[in-house]
Amino acid sequence: MERLRKQDAEEGVTVRPMTDQQKSAIAEVRSLYDSKIAEQDVLQQSAMKGPLSADFAELDEVSRQFRRERERLASERDAKVEKIRRGEPE
C-alpha cells in the first residue's frame, strides 16, 4: 500500500477523504439501485415460470432483456456513486 501511495504522490493523484454526507448519499444510491436490481431478479424469475417458459427462444430473449436492464441499472448506480465521490452535484 505504501508503494501505491508513493506512486500516486509522484503522479500527482490526491486523495480526499469522503465526508459523512457523501458516505450517506452513496449508501442511499446503492440501496435504491440494489432494490431495483432485486426487483428485476424477481420479475425475471416470475417471467421464467410463466407461459413463456414453453418457448426457448422467447425465454432466451426475456433473459437477455433482464440482463441488459440489470447492467444498465448497475452502470447508472456506479456513475452516480462516482459523481458523489468527486463532489459533483446531481
Beta strands, then each sheet from edge to edge (+ up, - down):
end
